[in-house]
Amino acid sequence: MTEKVKVTQEQADKLKDVLADPEFTHQELLNDQHSEPWATSHKCLNELDVWTLARTIYEVEPQFKVGDWIVITDGNSSIGEIHRISKIGDRSVLLFDHSYSCSWRVSQIRHATSEEIKAGKERRLWNSIGREVGEFRDGDYGEHISKKSSSESREYLEDWYKRGKLKGFYPVESFISFEGEDES
């Protein structure tokens, strides 16, 4: 087992400053340490050899597998979207979601929290019937969680949904009407 790296408080503070700078990567930190001594403001870091410095800045890359729910953290308009991994590539994960197909680098995604997974699944359910999350329409029929009440009132359904009291509902689009059919 590797022993913990011990640095002075001054060194810890300077490392924190350097690593918080978005213009400065870990690789640049190690290269600079190896090639030339630090200038005045970070001079205390010159006392650390490259190996010691490297052990203070490592980051564990998360492991992903097929079926994991992820959140996109970088990538234009897709930021915040929740998807399920369909395939793992050499340096990327592939997402296939109904009509959606894309690949993302591991640095552009993170594992989704249980709350995000629940919200993502719910969004998918609503999308599958062509609606926004929480969008009820006249003619929908819902059942209260207590099983003692049901309603066709859109206002009731919206209220029960917001309060977490709606067990489920039948969208008006799923109703099959035989009225007005010709008997030909």
Summary of the structure (lengths in Angstrom):
residues: 184
radius of gyration: 27.1
end to end distance: 82.3
largest distance: 93.2
contacts: 398
relative contact order: 0.08
helix: 39%
strand: 20%
